[in-house]
Amino acid sequence: MQLNLERPDYQYTLRGANGSSALVNAQRLQASFIISPNQLIENWPVQDATALTSTHFDELLALNPELILLGTGARQVFPPAAVLAACLQHGIGVEVMANDSAARTYTILAGEGRRVVAAFLFAG
């Protein structure tokens, strides 16, 4: 069996995430952040999914995604319905899941060349 190292054709590779940190390229992040294949926004000022407002999603929507993944920490926590509705009004789907699941899903979608944006929440 031949194994080949395939390097993605985008700038930021999410290597994994859990409830307390994530690994982007070779950098360990322990504060909430937003990632797309070609952009990383560190220190996103949200730590709790229940405190999200539609204004918090402005940075994500500015990246022109077709889908937003929201990693809510060690477990799945849904934000207020108004936040999800605001995204849907823009025609953008939102999937909410625990960080580890969001990281796996993001990696697959980014690898397929999809316009995916993910936000990961970490409690301070």
MOCOR-V404892 format. One record per pair of residues at least 4 apart in sequence whose C-alpha atoms are under 8 Angstrom apart, sorted by sequence separation. I is the first residue (numbers start at 1). GAP is how many residues later the second one is. If there is no record, write none. Layout:
I:GAP / I:GAP
This chain:
17:4 / 18:4 / 23:4 / 24:4 / 35:4 / 36:4 / 47:4 / 48:4 / 52:4 / 53:4 / 54:4 / 56:4 / 57:4 / 58:4 / 59:4 / 60:4 / 61:4 / 72:4 / 79:4 / 80:4 / 81:4 / 82:4 / 83:4 / 84:4 / 85:4 / 86:4 / 87:4 / 88:4 / 97:4 / 98:4 / 99:4 / 100:4 / 101:4 / 102:4 / 103:4 / 104:4 / 105:4 / 106:4 / 107:4 / 108:4 / 109:4 / 110:4 / 8:5 / 17:5 / 23:5 / 24:5 / 35:5 / 46:5 / 60:5 / 71:5 / 72:5 / 79:5 / 87:5 / 88:5 / 97:5 / 109:5 / 110:5 / 16:6 / 17:6 / 22:6 / 23:6 / 34:6 / 35:6 / 46:6 / 72:6 / 87:6 / 88:6 / 96:6 / 109:6 / 110:6 / 15:7 / 16:7 / 21:7 / 22:7 / 33:7 / 34:7 / 87:7 / 109:7 / 14:8 / 15:8 / 16:8 / 21:8 / 22:8 / 33:8 / 34:8 / 60:8 / 14:9 / 15:9 / 21:9 / 33:9 / 14:10 / 15:10 / 20:10 / 21:10 / 32:10 / 33:10 / 34:10 / 46:10 / 84:10 / 106:10 / 13:11 / 14:11 / 31:11 / 32:11 / 33:11 / 106:11 / 12:12 / 13:12 / 31:12 / 32:12 / 106:12 / 12:13 / 31:13 / 32:13 / 32:14 / 32:15 / 102:16 / 78:18 / 77:19 / 76:20 / 77:20 / 76:21 / 77:21 / 99:21 / 75:22 / 76:22 / 99:22 / 12:23 / 49:23 / 75:23 / 12:24 / 13:24 / 48:24 / 68:24 / 70:24 / 72:24 / 74:24 / 75:24 / 12:25 / 66:25 / 67:25 / 68:25 / 69:25 / 70:25 / 71:25 / 72:25 / 73:25 / 74:25 / 11:26 / 12:26 / 34:26 / 57:26 / 61:26 / 66:26 / 67:26 / 68:26 / 69:26 / 70:26 / 71:26 / 72:26 / 73:26 / 74:26 / 10:27 / 11:27 / 12:27 / 36:27 / 50:27 / 52:27 / 53:27 / 65:27 / 66:27 / 67:27 / 68:27 / 69:27 / 70:27 / 71:27 / 72:27 / 10:28 / 11:28 / 12:28 / 49:28 / 50:28 / 51:28 / 52:28 / 54:28 / 67:28 / 69:28 / 71:28 / 49:29 / 50:29 / 51:29 / 53:29 / 54:29 / 70:29 / 71:29 / 49:30 / 50:30 / 53:30 / 54:30 / 57:30 / 71:30 / 49:31 / 52:31 / 71:31 / 54:32 / 70:32 / 71:32 / 54:33 / 69:33 / 69:37 / 69:47 / 71:47 / 73:47 / 66:48 / 67:48 / 68:48 / 69:48 / 70:48 / 71:48 / 72:48 / 73:48 / 66:49 / 67:49 / 68:49 / 69:49 / 70:49 / 71:49 / 72:49 / 73:49 / 65:50 / 66:50 / 67:50 / 68:50 / 69:50 / 70:50 / 71:50 / 72:50 / 73:50 / 64:51 / 65:51 / 68:51 / 70:51 / 65:52 / 20:53 / 19:54 / 20:54 / 63:54 / 18:55 / 19:55 / 18:56 / 19:56 / 60:57 / 60:58 / 60:59 / 49:72 / 37:73 / 48:73 / 36:74 / 47:74 / 48:74 / 46:75 / 47:75 / 48:75 / 47:76 / 47:77 / 19:79 / 36:79 / 37:79 / 18:80 / 19:80 / 36:80 / 37:80 / 18:81 / 19:81 / 36:81 / 17:82 / 18:82 / 35:82 / 36:82 / 17:83 / 34:83 / 35:83 / 16:84 / 34:84 / 35:84 / 34:85 / 17:86 / 33:86 / 34:86 / 16:87 / 32:87 / 33:87 / 15:88 / 16:88 / 32:88 / 33:88 / 14:89 / 32:89 / 31:90 / 32:90 / 31:91 / 32:91 / 14:92 / 15:92 / 30:92 / 31:92 / 14:93 / 31:93 / 13:94 / 21:101 / 20:102 / 8:103 / 19:103 / 20:103
